[in-house]
Amino acid sequence: MVKNIFVGNLPYSTTAEEMRELFEAHGTVESAKVITDRVTGRSRGFGFVEMDDAGAEAAIAALNGTELEGRPLRVDEAHERKRTW
């Protein structure tokens, strides 16, 4: 089964490929995506990575709180976004 991982506090210069490489050290990455602003196209400072269960757990444990370009990453299992309307 595939888990969706939230990756927060990313440096704005981080690409999806760099995120994929960071997480591949812990398992097979299905996809990696940096979320961008609709208007400007710039990174919003967070993204998502999809990995197999075992790799996801290992990546969360290993990468949460580690620094990337001087910024401590927040790595956790992603949860469904709640609609407020």
QUIRA-V329375 format. One record per helix or strand of 2 or more residues. SS is the DSSP state (H for helix, E for strand). FROM is the first residue (numbers start at 1). TO is the last residue. Records with the same first field share a line. If there is no record, write none. Layout:
BEGIN
SS=FROM-TO / FROM-TO
END
This chain:
BEGIN
E=2-8 / 29-36 / 43-52 / 67-68 / 71-72 / 74-77
H=16-24 / 53-63
END
